[in-house]
Amino acid sequence: MKKVLNKRIKLVTPILILVIMACLSISSIPDYSNKNKMQALEAFKEDMSLLANFNNSNIKFKDKLLKAFQAKSVAARKVDDIEVIPGGNSIGVRLSSEGVLVVGHSDVMVNNEKKESPAKFAGVEIGDLIIKVNGEKIEKSKDLIDKVKNSKSNKLELDIVRDGMNVKKEIKLIEEKDEGYKIGLWVRDSTAGVGTMTFYDEKSGKFGALGHPVTDGETNEPFAIREGELLKSSIISVKKGEKGLPGELRGIFQEEDSPLGKIQKNTQCGIFGEGNKNACKFNNTKPMHVAKRDEINIGKASIITTVDENEPKEYEIELVKLFEQNEPGPKSMIIKITDEELLAKTGGIVQGMSGSPIIQNGKIIGAVTHVLINKPDVGYGIYIDWMLEDVGLIK
């Protein structure tokens, strides 16, 4: 009996050791789905120690473990039969807000004396979205100006959306001599810029672009859209990216009276809507299959993007790291530009390239989203299934 028992112990012990080692290794894998840790990661985007800490052997081992666990969470995401036309072309984005966005406070002068902004004093914050004044809906900055100017009393009640919550604020206006009442706010009702198309679906007419939300340049808050237009754009110049100084694609809108489509959603994963079926056949390219996450591997890949007046072109990149994500977010992977031609033109990833589709093994796997400020050839990409989910092609 003792001999049999000893044999069993010898057989079981190595298995137990392996199990313990695996558990310890799994416990060391960062949980990038946790919002707080994602915020911490974002705070370190300028610190290249993020990359220095990635040991090559650890990358390979952890990636295998991550994929084993990712399989459970993404197996239900049916992307096998989805084909979309890859973008890579420059697009113009023009958005109008749902209400008016507060982008600043302004002091008010009364008898040559500076008074604090009445709205700021009442608790109106930068980034607030004003949707109603005295119970009446407003859509444009002029609507708010008219309400203040034509007010019959020195009090206004504002309905505000702040961090997804409805807030009411009563403002006691200040009257300036010969100029009427003042509220002391800088507001905005629209924004525009240049980005890159990610994909277009011929069957549904739906498109996805950017890979991250459109945010207001002053508040850094996502722009709550009332309506938006997708426009044809042409790149006229490139500001190369350098360490500490992000580069930029400079473009102009074309054929503004003939939009390519309507933008309906602005989410954490990009902008989405329905396009003109004729106008959106940009490159006369054929549809391309979408990759499942367990098909994505560390190593060589490519992006399709436009950095001059010519058509979109494919450039070589390398996938440096894949993150496990169980919640939507624009930072799914770390990518590095390796194409010498693209590096010579742009210095790496520049503003305006957001949305450039990422291709590996003949399939679309994601889109470019961000650049590391101190390392312009390195940045982030988003998994394509997050974008497909927001546009409604998968559930």
KEKOL-127188 format. One record per residue (C-alpha): x, y, z; residue number from 1. Coordinates in Angstrom, 1 decimal. Layout:
BEGIN
X, Y, Z, NUM $
...
This chain:
BEGIN
0.0, 0.0, 0.0, 1 $
2.8, 2.4, 0.9, 2 $
4.5, 1.8, -2.5, 3 $
1.2, 2.5, -4.3, 4 $
0.6, 5.6, -2.2, 5 $
4.1, 6.9, -2.8, 6 $
3.7, 6.4, -6.6, 7 $
0.4, 8.4, -6.5, 8 $
2.0, 11.2, -4.5, 9 $
4.9, 11.4, -7.0, 10 $
2.4, 11.5, -9.8, 11 $
0.1, 14.1, -8.3, 12 $
2.7, 16.5, -6.8, 13 $
4.1, 17.8, -10.1, 14 $
0.5, 18.5, -11.3, 15 $
-0.2, 20.4, -8.1, 16 $
2.9, 22.5, -8.6, 17 $
2.0, 23.3, -12.2, 18 $
-1.5, 24.4, -11.1, 19 $
-0.1, 26.6, -8.3, 20 $
2.4, 28.2, -10.8, 21 $
-0.4, 28.8, -13.3, 22 $
-2.6, 30.5, -10.6, 23 $
0.3, 32.7, -9.6, 24 $
0.9, 33.7, -13.2, 25 $
-2.7, 34.4, -13.8, 26 $
-2.9, 36.6, -10.7, 27 $
-0.2, 38.8, -12.1, 28 $
-2.0, 39.5, -15.3, 29 $
-3.4, 43.1, -15.2, 30 $
-7.1, 43.4, -15.3, 31 $
-7.5, 45.9, -18.0, 32 $
-11.3, 45.7, -18.0, 33 $
-11.3, 47.5, -14.6, 34 $
-12.1, 51.2, -15.2, 35 $
-9.8, 52.5, -12.5, 36 $
-6.9, 50.6, -14.0, 37 $
-7.7, 51.8, -17.5, 38 $
-7.7, 55.3, -16.2, 39 $
-4.3, 54.7, -14.6, 40 $
-3.0, 53.3, -17.9, 41 $
-4.2, 56.4, -19.6, 42 $
-2.4, 58.6, -17.1, 43 $
0.8, 56.7, -18.0, 44 $
0.4, 57.1, -21.8, 45 $
3.4, 59.5, -21.9, 46 $
5.6, 57.3, -19.8, 47 $
7.4, 54.8, -22.0, 48 $
8.2, 52.6, -19.1, 49 $
4.9, 51.0, -20.0, 50 $
6.7, 49.4, -22.9, 51 $
10.0, 48.8, -21.1, 52 $
8.2, 46.6, -18.6, 53 $
7.0, 44.2, -21.2, 54 $
9.5, 41.3, -21.1, 55 $
9.4, 39.3, -24.4, 56 $
9.0, 36.0, -22.7, 57 $
6.3, 37.3, -20.4, 58 $
4.4, 38.7, -23.4, 59 $
4.3, 35.3, -25.2, 60 $
3.3, 33.4, -22.0, 61 $
0.7, 35.9, -20.9, 62 $
-0.8, 36.3, -24.3, 63 $
-1.4, 32.5, -24.5, 64 $
-3.1, 32.7, -21.1, 65 $
-5.1, 35.8, -22.0, 66 $
-6.4, 34.1, -25.2, 67 $
-7.5, 31.1, -23.2, 68 $
-9.7, 33.3, -21.0, 69 $
-10.7, 35.6, -23.8, 70 $
-12.2, 32.7, -25.7, 71 $
-15.0, 32.4, -23.1, 72 $
-16.0, 36.1, -23.3, 73 $
-15.8, 36.6, -27.1, 74 $
-17.0, 33.2, -28.3, 75 $
-20.5, 34.5, -28.4, 76 $
-19.6, 37.5, -30.5, 77 $
-20.6, 36.2, -34.0, 78 $
-18.2, 37.9, -36.4, 79 $
-17.5, 34.8, -38.6, 80 $
-19.7, 35.8, -41.4, 81 $
-19.3, 39.6, -41.3, 82 $
-17.6, 41.3, -44.2, 83 $
-17.2, 45.0, -44.5, 84 $
-15.4, 47.4, -46.9, 85 $
-12.2, 48.7, -45.2, 86 $
-11.8, 52.5, -45.2, 87 $
-8.6, 54.3, -44.7, 88 $
-9.8, 57.4, -46.6, 89 $
-9.8, 60.8, -45.0, 90 $
-13.2, 62.1, -43.9, 91 $
-14.6, 65.3, -42.6, 92 $
-16.7, 65.3, -39.5, 93 $
-19.3, 68.0, -38.7, 94 $
-21.4, 67.7, -35.6, 95 $
-24.2, 69.8, -33.9, 96 $
-24.7, 69.3, -30.2, 97 $
-27.9, 68.3, -28.3, 98 $
-28.3, 71.6, -26.6, 99 $
-25.3, 73.9, -26.0, 100 $
-22.1, 73.0, -24.4, 101 $
-20.5, 75.2, -21.7, 102 $
-16.8, 75.7, -22.6, 103 $
-16.0, 78.6, -20.3, 104 $
-17.0, 81.3, -17.8, 105 $
-16.7, 85.1, -18.4, 106 $
-16.8, 87.9, -15.8, 107 $
-19.3, 90.7, -16.2, 108 $
-18.4, 94.4, -16.0, 109 $
-20.8, 96.6, -14.1, 110 $
-19.9, 100.3, -13.6, 111 $
-16.3, 99.4, -14.4, 112 $
-16.3, 96.8, -11.7, 113 $
-15.6, 93.2, -12.6, 114 $
-18.3, 90.7, -11.3, 115 $
-18.0, 87.0, -11.2, 116 $
-19.9, 85.0, -13.8, 117 $
-23.5, 84.7, -12.6, 118 $
-23.7, 81.1, -14.1, 119 $
-20.4, 80.1, -12.4, 120 $
-21.7, 81.5, -9.1, 121 $
-24.8, 79.5, -9.4, 122 $
-22.9, 76.2, -10.0, 123 $
-22.8, 75.9, -13.8, 124 $
-19.7, 74.0, -14.7, 125 $
-17.5, 73.7, -17.8, 126 $
-18.6, 70.6, -19.7, 127 $
-22.3, 71.0, -18.7, 128 $
-24.8, 70.6, -21.5, 129 $
-27.7, 73.1, -21.4, 130 $
-30.8, 71.6, -23.0, 131 $
-33.6, 73.9, -21.7, 132 $
-34.1, 77.4, -20.5, 133 $
-37.2, 78.2, -18.4, 134 $
-38.6, 74.8, -19.5, 135 $
-38.1, 75.5, -23.3, 136 $
-35.8, 73.4, -25.4, 137 $
-32.7, 75.1, -26.9, 138 $
-30.6, 73.7, -29.8, 139 $
-28.2, 76.5, -30.7, 140 $
-26.0, 79.1, -29.0, 141 $
-28.2, 81.8, -30.4, 142 $
-31.2, 80.3, -28.6, 143 $
-29.5, 80.8, -25.3, 144 $
-28.4, 84.4, -26.2, 145 $
-32.0, 85.3, -27.1, 146 $
-33.4, 83.8, -23.9, 147 $
-31.0, 85.9, -21.8, 148 $
-31.4, 89.1, -23.9, 149 $
-35.2, 88.9, -23.9, 150 $
-35.6, 87.8, -20.2, 151 $
-38.3, 89.8, -18.4, 152 $
-36.7, 89.1, -15.0, 153 $
-33.2, 88.7, -13.6, 154 $
-33.7, 84.9, -13.1, 155 $
-33.4, 82.0, -15.5, 156 $
-33.8, 78.3, -14.8, 157 $
-31.5, 76.0, -16.7, 158 $
-32.0, 72.3, -17.4, 159 $
-28.5, 70.8, -17.6, 160 $
-27.1, 67.3, -18.4, 161 $
-23.9, 66.6, -16.4, 162 $
-22.2, 63.2, -16.4, 163 $
-25.4, 61.6, -17.6, 164 $
-27.5, 63.1, -14.8, 165 $
-30.2, 65.9, -15.2, 166 $
-29.5, 68.9, -13.1, 167 $
-31.4, 72.2, -12.6, 168 $
-29.8, 75.5, -11.8, 169 $
-31.4, 78.9, -11.2, 170 $
-29.2, 81.8, -12.4, 171 $
-29.5, 85.3, -11.1, 172 $
-28.5, 87.4, -14.1, 173 $
-26.5, 90.6, -13.9, 174 $
-27.7, 93.7, -15.8, 175 $
-25.1, 95.8, -17.6, 176 $
-25.9, 99.4, -18.4, 177 $
-27.4, 99.7, -21.9, 178 $
-26.5, 96.1, -22.7, 179 $
-29.2, 94.2, -20.8, 180 $
-28.8, 91.0, -18.8, 181 $
-25.6, 88.9, -18.8, 182 $
-25.2, 85.2, -17.9, 183 $
-21.4, 85.0, -18.0, 184 $
-20.9, 81.9, -20.2, 185 $
-19.0, 80.8, -23.3, 186 $
-20.9, 78.1, -25.1, 187 $
-20.6, 76.0, -28.3, 188 $
-23.2, 74.2, -30.3, 189 $
-21.0, 72.6, -33.0, 190 $
-17.6, 71.1, -33.8, 191 $
-15.8, 69.9, -36.9, 192 $
-12.6, 68.1, -37.8, 193 $
-10.8, 65.5, -40.0, 194 $
-10.5, 61.8, -39.3, 195 $
-10.3, 58.4, -41.0, 196 $
-13.1, 56.0, -42.1, 197 $
-12.8, 52.5, -40.6, 198 $
-15.4, 50.5, -42.4, 199 $
-18.6, 50.5, -44.5, 200 $
-21.2, 47.8, -44.6, 201 $
-22.9, 47.5, -48.0, 202 $
-25.8, 45.4, -46.8, 203 $
-27.0, 47.8, -44.1, 204 $
-25.4, 51.1, -45.3, 205 $
-23.8, 51.6, -41.9, 206 $
-20.3, 52.9, -41.3, 207 $
-17.9, 53.3, -38.4, 208 $
-15.0, 55.8, -38.1, 209 $
-12.4, 57.3, -35.6, 210 $
-12.4, 54.4, -33.0, 211 $
-12.7, 56.9, -30.2, 212 $
-15.3, 59.6, -29.3, 213 $
-15.3, 63.1, -30.7, 214 $
-14.6, 65.3, -27.6, 215 $
-14.8, 69.1, -27.2, 216 $
-11.3, 70.6, -27.4, 217 $
-11.7, 72.8, -24.4, 218 $
-13.7, 70.5, -22.0, 219 $
-12.3, 67.2, -23.2, 220 $
-15.9, 65.8, -22.8, 221 $
-17.6, 63.6, -25.4, 222 $
-19.7, 65.7, -27.7, 223 $
-23.4, 64.9, -27.2, 224 $
-24.7, 65.1, -30.8, 225 $
-28.1, 66.2, -32.1, 226 $
-27.1, 65.6, -35.7, 227 $
-23.9, 65.2, -37.7, 228 $
-22.6, 64.9, -41.3, 229 $
-19.9, 62.8, -42.8, 230 $
-18.1, 64.8, -45.5, 231 $
-15.5, 64.1, -48.2, 232 $
-12.1, 65.4, -47.2, 233 $
-8.7, 66.0, -48.8, 234 $
-5.4, 66.1, -47.0, 235 $
-3.4, 69.2, -47.9, 236 $
-0.4, 68.9, -45.6, 237 $
1.2, 66.9, -42.7, 238 $
2.7, 68.2, -39.5, 239 $
5.2, 65.4, -38.5, 240 $
5.0, 64.0, -35.0, 241 $
7.9, 64.5, -32.7, 242 $
8.6, 63.5, -29.1, 243 $
6.3, 65.6, -26.9, 244 $
4.6, 67.2, -30.0, 245 $
1.8, 65.2, -31.7, 246 $
1.7, 65.5, -35.4, 247 $
-1.4, 66.3, -37.5, 248 $
-3.0, 65.7, -40.8, 249 $
-4.4, 69.0, -42.2, 250 $
-7.3, 68.6, -44.5, 251 $
-10.2, 70.5, -46.1, 252 $
-13.8, 69.6, -46.6, 253 $
-15.0, 68.9, -50.1, 254 $
-18.5, 68.9, -51.6, 255 $
-20.1, 70.1, -48.4, 256 $
-23.5, 70.3, -50.0, 257 $
-23.3, 66.5, -50.8, 258 $
-22.6, 64.7, -47.5, 259 $
-21.3, 61.1, -47.6, 260 $
-23.7, 60.2, -44.8, 261 $
-25.4, 61.1, -41.5, 262 $
-23.6, 60.6, -38.2, 263 $
-26.1, 59.2, -35.6, 264 $
-23.9, 58.1, -32.7, 265 $
-20.8, 59.4, -30.9, 266 $
-19.6, 56.7, -28.5, 267 $
-16.4, 55.6, -26.6, 268 $
-15.7, 53.5, -29.7, 269 $
-16.1, 56.0, -32.5, 270 $
-18.7, 57.7, -34.6, 271 $
-21.4, 55.7, -36.4, 272 $
-24.2, 56.2, -38.8, 273 $
-25.6, 55.5, -42.3, 274 $
-23.8, 56.4, -45.5, 275 $
-24.8, 57.1, -49.0, 276 $
-24.3, 53.8, -50.7, 277 $
-22.8, 55.3, -53.8, 278 $
-20.7, 57.9, -52.0, 279 $
-19.3, 55.4, -49.5, 280 $
-17.8, 53.1, -52.1, 281 $
-14.6, 55.1, -51.6, 282 $
-11.8, 52.9, -52.8, 283 $
-13.6, 50.4, -55.0, 284 $
-12.2, 47.8, -52.7, 285 $
-13.8, 44.4, -52.0, 286 $
-15.4, 43.5, -48.7, 287 $
-13.0, 42.0, -46.1, 288 $
-13.7, 39.5, -43.4, 289 $
-13.7, 40.6, -39.8, 290 $
-11.3, 38.7, -37.4, 291 $
-12.3, 37.2, -34.1, 292 $
-10.1, 38.2, -31.1, 293 $
-8.5, 34.8, -30.8, 294 $
-7.3, 35.1, -34.4, 295 $
-5.3, 38.3, -33.5, 296 $
-1.6, 37.7, -32.8, 297 $
1.4, 39.7, -31.6, 298 $
3.6, 40.5, -34.6, 299 $
3.3, 41.9, -38.1, 300 $
0.2, 43.7, -39.3, 301 $
-0.7, 46.7, -41.4, 302 $
-2.9, 49.8, -41.4, 303 $
-4.7, 51.5, -44.3, 304 $
-4.6, 55.3, -44.2, 305 $
-4.3, 58.5, -46.2, 306 $
-1.6, 61.0, -45.5, 307 $
-1.5, 63.0, -48.8, 308 $
-3.7, 63.8, -51.7, 309 $
-3.5, 60.3, -53.1, 310 $
-5.7, 57.3, -52.4, 311 $
-5.5, 55.3, -49.2, 312 $
-2.4, 53.1, -48.9, 313 $
-1.4, 50.1, -46.8, 314 $
1.6, 50.5, -44.4, 315 $
3.4, 48.0, -42.2, 316 $
3.0, 48.0, -38.4, 317 $
3.7, 45.7, -35.5, 318 $
1.2, 44.6, -32.8, 319 $
3.2, 45.0, -29.6, 320 $
0.6, 44.1, -27.0, 321 $
-3.0, 42.8, -26.8, 322 $
-5.2, 43.7, -23.8, 323 $
-8.0, 41.7, -22.3, 324 $
-11.2, 43.8, -22.4, 325 $
-14.6, 42.9, -21.2, 326 $
-16.0, 46.5, -21.6, 327 $
-15.8, 48.8, -24.6, 328 $
-12.8, 51.1, -24.9, 329 $
-10.5, 52.6, -27.5, 330 $
-7.3, 51.1, -26.0, 331 $
-7.4, 47.4, -26.9, 332 $
-3.9, 47.0, -28.2, 333 $
-0.5, 48.7, -28.5, 334 $
0.8, 49.2, -32.0, 335 $
4.1, 50.4, -33.5, 336 $
4.6, 51.9, -36.9, 337 $
7.4, 50.2, -38.7, 338 $
6.9, 51.3, -42.3, 339 $
9.8, 53.5, -43.3, 340 $
7.8, 55.4, -45.9, 341 $
5.1, 56.3, -43.4, 342 $
7.6, 57.2, -40.7, 343 $
9.3, 59.6, -43.2, 344 $
6.0, 61.3, -44.0, 345 $
4.4, 61.6, -40.6, 346 $
6.9, 60.5, -37.9, 347 $
4.4, 57.8, -36.8, 348 $
0.8, 58.2, -35.7, 349 $
-0.6, 61.7, -36.1, 350 $
-4.0, 63.4, -35.4, 351 $
-6.4, 62.6, -38.2, 352 $
-5.2, 59.0, -38.6, 353 $
-7.7, 57.9, -35.9, 354 $
-10.0, 55.2, -37.5, 355 $
-7.4, 53.8, -39.9, 356 $
-8.3, 50.1, -40.2, 357 $
-5.8, 47.6, -38.8, 358 $
-5.3, 44.5, -41.0, 359 $
-3.8, 41.1, -40.1, 360 $
-3.8, 38.0, -42.2, 361 $
-6.3, 39.5, -44.7, 362 $
-8.8, 40.4, -42.1, 363 $
-9.9, 43.6, -40.3, 364 $
-8.9, 43.4, -36.6, 365 $
-9.3, 46.9, -35.4, 366 $
-8.6, 50.6, -35.9, 367 $
-5.9, 53.2, -34.8, 368 $
-7.1, 55.4, -32.0, 369 $
-4.3, 57.2, -30.0, 370 $
-0.6, 58.0, -30.1, 371 $
1.9, 58.0, -27.2, 372 $
3.0, 61.6, -26.8, 373 $
6.6, 60.9, -26.1, 374 $
6.9, 58.1, -28.7, 375 $
5.0, 59.1, -31.9, 376 $
5.6, 55.8, -33.6, 377 $
3.7, 54.0, -30.9, 378 $
0.0, 54.2, -30.1, 379 $
-3.2, 52.3, -29.4, 380 $
-5.8, 50.5, -31.4, 381 $
-9.4, 49.3, -30.7, 382 $
-10.7, 45.8, -31.3, 383 $
-13.0, 45.9, -34.3, 384 $
-15.9, 44.0, -32.6, 385 $
-16.4, 46.9, -30.2, 386 $
-17.1, 49.2, -33.2, 387 $
-19.3, 46.6, -34.9, 388 $
-21.3, 46.3, -31.7, 389 $
-21.9, 50.1, -31.4, 390 $
-23.0, 50.3, -35.0, 391 $
-25.4, 47.4, -34.5, 392 $
-23.8, 44.8, -36.8, 393 $
-23.2, 42.4, -33.8, 394 $
-24.9, 42.1, -30.4, 395 $
